[in-house]
C-alpha cells in the first residue's frame, strides 16, 4: 500500500472558516474531475482567525495534485 499524504491549505483572517469550508467544495470537484481513487477531504477550524482545508492523496498522485492545486503544505496521513 502506498503512503497517503494530507495536502493542506491554510486560511487566515476573520473569514477563514467560511473560506476553508468553501475550498473543500472545490477539492471534491477536482477529485471527481480527475477520477482520483481517494476522496478524503475536510476542513478544520483552529481559531477565529485560522482554518484549513485538506485533501488526502496517494503518494503516486501527490506531484500531479501539488502542481495543479498548489497546497501550502503537506504531512503524512495516518
Secondary structure, 3 states (H helix, E strand, C coil): CCCEEEEEEEEECCCHHHHHHHHHHHHHHHHHHHCCCCCEEEEEEEECCEEEEEEEEEHHHHHHHHHHHCCCEEEECC
